[in-house]
């Protein structure tokens, strides 16, 4: 039913207006006078009146108004439609006199008041139908603007994703090169993981949303590669809680925070560096956990009760002094890109907090899925 109303919105609006007006006019001339109603005359009067108004309104609607909307020249519109309006109204007066006088002599129809009545009725009805045309034109402009905006947003999302994918590839190839140079026995395993990651990036992530379980698997492979590169010297933990099945998310939107964690959190100090990652899917109407630092963080981000599923994601790492300007700039670009993707994919449906002190760097993200 709603689809039918949406498809025929214009036609229904016009039909509804004319049915209302015809009903009002019929009641006015049939029961608004003292003399007894003569139905044949009334029906003829209503028919002539309505047909005349239809001609006046839709000559303006289909011919004169489109020119006004296209050119925006009000003066030219009045000079062209004004005489047509006067001529058609005059013809309406003459025709109504001829039709009605077939049944009864009505001296009111020869009075200036009757002429004024016809012109005023035609003026207001034509004005209302013109407003409908302006409303339809405005709605069409709004629809086209939304379509253009959606196309631009889609193009921008693809551009931002294209900026991310090569960055992952270069980092992973560097990891593979490091292992190959050292003749590591784990090189085949790394190649297999890299193959799976590339398959995900090239084929599976080229959609608006992907399964959260596949995104988590991609992140786990990434962390495995980093552990191999670092020879397990840096404590890296990754915890997943909640049911990730049946949940979809914008692809490659979480991995940027992991990359930044390794840029910010891994230094020459070795054992002094650390990275912890936690991901939790909170089902509808279930609060976040209430223990430890994560609970305090969740409370600050407003995850107490949720109308729908909520993704709570936290990446924390040791703070390492960054002296490389290129690394700092790349991290900034990565965060700017992911913020923009969040704005486009989850408008008003996410919260992102970044905290940093001398000892740690923490990113907290909440998304209403």
C-alpha positions in Angstrom: 0.0 0.0 0.0 2.8 2.4 0.9 4.6 1.7 -2.4 1.4 2.4 -4.3 0.9 5.7 -2.5 4.5 6.7 -3.1 4.4 5.8 -6.8 1.1 7.7 -7.4 1.7 10.5 -5.0 1.2 13.3 -7.6 -1.9 11.9 -9.2 -3.5 11.2 -5.8 -2.8 14.7 -4.7 -4.5 16.2 -7.7 -7.5 13.8 -7.6 -7.9 14.4 -3.9 -8.0 18.2 -4.4 -10.5 18.1 -7.2 -12.8 15.7 -5.4 -12.8 18.0 -2.4 -13.5 21.0 -4.5 -16.3 19.4 -6.5 -18.0 18.2 -3.4 -17.8 21.7 -1.8 -19.1 23.4 -5.0 -21.9 20.9 -5.5 -23.1 21.4 -1.9 -22.9 25.1 -2.2 -25.1 25.5 -5.2 -27.4 22.5 -4.4 -28.1 23.3 -0.7 -26.8 26.8 -0.3 -29.8 28.5 -1.8 -33.4 28.9 -0.6 -35.2 27.7 -3.7 -35.8 24.1 -4.3 -32.9 22.3 -6.1 -33.3 21.4 -9.7 -30.8 18.6 -10.1 -30.4 18.6 -13.9 -29.5 22.3 -13.8 -27.2 21.8 -10.9 -25.4 18.9 -12.5 -25.0 20.9 -15.7 -23.7 23.9 -13.8 -21.2 21.9 -11.8 -20.0 20.1 -15.0 -19.4 23.4 -16.9 -17.8 25.0 -13.9 -15.4 22.1 -13.2 -14.4 21.5 -16.8 -13.7 25.2 -17.3 -11.5 25.3 -14.2 -9.7 22.1 -15.3 -8.9 23.7 -18.6 -7.6 26.9 -17.0 -5.6 25.2 -14.3 -3.9 22.6 -16.5 -3.1 25.0 -19.4 -1.2 26.9 -16.8 0.1 23.7 -15.1 1.6 22.1 -18.2 2.4 25.1 -20.4 2.9 28.4 -18.6 4.3 27.3 -15.2 7.1 25.1 -16.7 8.4 28.2 -18.5 8.2 30.2 -15.4 10.1 27.6 -13.4 12.7 27.3 -16.2 13.3 31.0 -16.9 12.3 32.6 -13.6 10.7 35.6 -15.3 7.6 36.5 -13.3 6.7 39.5 -15.5 6.8 37.5 -18.7 4.6 34.8 -17.1 2.0 37.3 -16.0 2.0 39.0 -19.5 1.5 35.7 -21.3 -0.8 33.8 -18.9 -2.9 36.9 -17.8 -4.7 37.4 -21.1 -5.3 33.7 -21.5 -6.7 33.5 -18.0 -9.1 36.5 -18.7 -10.3 35.0 -22.0 -11.0 31.5 -20.5 -12.8 33.0 -17.5 -15.0 35.1 -19.8 -15.8 32.1 -21.9 -16.7 30.3 -18.7 -19.2 33.0 -17.8 -20.8 33.0 -21.2 -21.0 29.2 -21.3 -22.5 28.9 -17.8 -25.2 31.5 -18.7 -26.1 29.5 -21.8 -26.3 26.2 -20.0 -28.2 27.4 -17.0 -30.7 29.5 -19.0 -31.8 26.3 -20.7 -33.7 25.4 -17.5 -34.4 28.7 -15.7 -34.0 32.4 -16.1 -31.4 33.4 -13.5 -30.8 37.2 -13.4 -27.9 36.7 -10.9 -25.8 35.3 -13.8 -26.0 38.7 -15.5 -24.8 40.6 -12.5 -21.2 41.8 -11.8 -21.3 39.7 -8.7 -21.6 36.5 -10.7 -18.7 37.5 -13.0 -16.6 38.3 -9.9 -17.5 35.0 -8.4 -16.3 33.1 -11.5 -13.0 35.0 -11.8 -12.3 34.7 -8.0 -13.0 31.0 -8.0 -10.8 30.5 -11.0 -8.0 32.6 -9.5 -7.9 30.7 -6.2 -8.2 27.2 -7.7 -5.5 28.0 -10.3 -3.3 29.4 -7.6 -3.7 26.2 -5.5 -2.9 23.9 -8.4 0.1 26.1 -9.2 1.3 25.6 -5.6 1.0 21.9 -6.2 3.2 22.3 -9.2 5.8 24.3 -7.2 5.7 21.6 -4.5 6.3 18.9 -7.0 9.1 20.8 -8.6 10.8 21.3 -5.2 10.4 17.7 -4.3 12.0 16.6 -7.6 14.9 19.0 -7.0 15.3 17.5 -3.5 15.2 14.0 -4.8 17.9 14.8 -7.4 20.0 16.5 -4.8 19.8 13.4 -2.6 20.7 11.1 -5.5 23.7 13.3 -6.3 24.8 13.4 -2.7 24.5 9.6 -2.4 26.5 9.1 -5.6 29.2 11.5 -4.2 29.2 9.7 -0.9 29.6 6.3 -2.6 32.5 7.7 -4.7 34.1 9.1 -1.6 33.8 5.9 0.3 35.4 4.0 -2.6 38.2 6.6 -2.7 38.9 6.3 1.0 38.9 2.5 0.8 41.3 2.6 -2.1 43.7 4.7 0.0 43.6 2.1 2.7 44.2 -1.1 0.7 47.6 -0.3 -0.7 48.8 0.7 2.8 48.0 -2.8 4.1 49.6 -4.5 1.2 52.9 -2.6 1.6 53.1 -3.3 5.4 52.4 -7.0 4.9 54.9 -7.3 2.1 57.5 -5.7 4.4 56.7 -8.4 7.0 57.1 -11.1 4.4 60.3 -9.7 3.2 61.7 -9.6 6.7 60.9 -13.3 7.3 62.2 -14.3 3.9 65.5 -12.6 4.4 65.9 -14.4 7.7 65.0 -17.8 6.1 62.2 -18.2 8.5 60.3 -21.6 8.5 57.2 -19.6 8.9 57.4 -18.0 5.5 54.8 -20.4 3.9 52.4 -19.7 6.7 52.8 -16.0 6.2 52.2 -16.3 2.5 49.0 -18.3 3.1 47.7 -15.7 5.6 48.7 -12.9 3.1 46.8 -14.7 0.4 43.7 -14.8 2.5 44.0 -11.2 3.5 44.4 -10.1 -0.1 41.4 -12.1 -1.2 39.4 -10.4 1.5 40.6 -6.9 0.5 40.2 -7.3 -3.2 37.0 -9.3 -3.5 35.0 -9.5 -0.3 35.5 -5.9 1.0 34.1 -4.3 -2.2 30.6 -4.2 -0.7 28.9 -1.7 1.5 28.8 -4.1 4.5 30.6 -7.4 5.3 30.2 -10.0 7.9 31.8 -8.9 11.2 33.2 -12.5 11.6 35.2 -12.0 8.4 36.5 -8.7 9.6 37.6 -10.2 12.8 39.3 -13.1 11.0 41.1 -10.5 8.9 42.3 -8.7 12.0 43.4 -12.0 13.6 45.5 -12.7 10.5 47.0 -9.3 10.6 48.0 -9.7 14.3 49.5 -13.1 13.6 51.7 -11.6 10.9 52.8 -8.9 13.3 53.6 -11.5 16.0 55.7 -13.4 13.6 57.5 -10.3 12.5 58.2 -9.4 16.2 59.2 -12.9 17.2 56.6 -12.9 20.0 58.8 -10.3 21.9 55.9 -7.8 22.3 52.8 -8.8 24.3 49.8 -8.6 22.0 46.4 -9.6 23.2 43.1 -9.7 21.2 39.9 -10.5 22.9 36.5 -11.0 21.2 33.3 -11.2 23.3 29.7 -11.5 22.2 28.2 -13.1 19.2 29.8 -11.7 16.0 27.8 -13.9 13.7 24.9 -12.4 12.0 26.4 -8.9 12.3 27.6 -6.8 9.4 29.9 -3.8 9.4 31.6 -1.4 7.0 34.7 -3.3 5.8 38.3 -2.3 6.8 37.1 0.3 9.2 38.7 -1.3 12.4 42.1 -2.3 11.0 43.4 1.3 10.8 43.4 1.5 14.6 45.5 -1.7 14.8 48.0 -0.2 12.3 48.3 2.9 14.4 48.8 0.8 17.5 51.9 -0.8 16.0 53.2 2.6 14.8 52.6 4.2 18.2 53.2 1.3 20.5 56.3 -0.6 19.1 59.7 0.9 19.7 63.2 -0.2 20.3 62.5 -0.9 23.9 61.2 -4.4 23.0 59.7 -5.8 26.2 58.5 -2.4 27.4 56.0 -2.3 24.5 52.6 -3.8 24.5 49.3 -3.8 22.6 45.8 -4.9 23.8 42.8 -5.1 21.6 39.2 -5.9 22.7 36.1 -6.2 20.6 32.6 -6.8 22.1 29.2 -7.1 20.4 26.5 -6.1 22.8 23.1 -7.5 22.0 19.9 -5.4 22.1 18.9 -4.0 25.5 21.9 -5.5 27.2 24.3 -3.3 29.1 28.1 -3.3 28.8 30.3 -5.2 31.2 30.6 -3.5 34.6 34.0 -4.6 35.7 37.4 -3.1 35.2 38.6 -0.2 33.1 36.5 -1.3 30.2 33.3 -0.7 32.2 34.4 2.8 33.1 35.2 3.5 29.4 31.9 2.0 28.3 30.0 4.2 30.8 31.8 7.3 29.5 30.8 6.4 25.9 27.2 5.9 26.9 26.9 2.1 26.4 24.6 1.4 29.3 21.6 0.2 27.4 21.2 -0.3 23.7 18.2 -0.3 21.4 20.0 -2.4 18.9 23.3 -4.2 18.6 26.3 -2.1 19.6 30.0 -2.8 18.7 32.4 -1.7 21.4 36.0 -1.7 20.2 39.1 -0.6 22.1 42.8 -0.5 21.1 45.4 0.4 23.7 49.2 0.4 23.3 52.2 1.6 25.1 53.2 5.2 24.2 56.5 5.4 22.3 58.2 8.6 21.3 57.7 9.2 17.5 60.5 11.1 16.0 59.8 10.1 12.4 57.7 12.9 10.9 56.5 10.6 8.1 55.1 8.1 10.6 53.3 10.8 12.5 51.8 12.2 9.3 50.8 8.8 8.0 49.0 8.1 11.4 47.2 11.3 11.2 46.0 10.6 7.6 44.8 7.2 8.6 42.8 8.5 11.5 41.3 11.3 9.3 40.3 8.7 6.7 38.6 6.4 9.2 36.8 9.3 10.8 35.5 10.3 7.4 34.4 6.8 6.6 32.6 6.6 10.0 30.8 9.9 9.2 29.7 8.5 5.8 28.8 5.0 6.9 27.4 5.6 10.4 26.2 9.3 10.6 25.2 10.1 14.2 25.6 6.4 15.1 29.1 6.2 16.4 31.4 7.7 19.1 35.2 7.8 18.7 37.5 8.9 21.5 41.3 9.0 21.4 43.3 9.5 24.6 47.0 9.8 25.0 49.4 10.3 27.9 53.0 9.6 28.6 52.4 5.9 29.1 49.7 4.8 26.8 47.6 5.6 23.7 44.0 4.5 23.7 41.3 4.5 21.0 37.7 3.7 21.9 35.0 3.2 19.4 31.3 2.6 19.8 29.1 1.9 16.7 25.3 1.4 16.8 25.0 -1.4 14.2 
